[in-house]
Amino acid sequence: MADCECLPGCPFFNDKMANMPAMASTYKSKYCQGDFANCARYMVFKALGKPSVPMDLYPNQKDTASRIIKGG
């Protein structure tokens, strides 16, 4: 599977995860280089656009992503 289109510019990984390389590596292999359609950040990005993705949204927070997408 191809890498997520957002990976090169994803501020979550390029900034927030810089001090947690092991966790970043786990998330990248699971979501960014795997099933990125199930990444909470990607879900919000696709539904509402890049400006709507919260900086502190973790890839595994699909419930939060659903609430954001629904406007809640």
Secondary structure, 3 states (H helix, E strand, C coil): CCCCCCHHHCHHHHHHCCCCHHHHHHHHHHHHCCCHHHCHHHHHHHHHCHHHCCCCCCCCCHHHHHHHHHCC
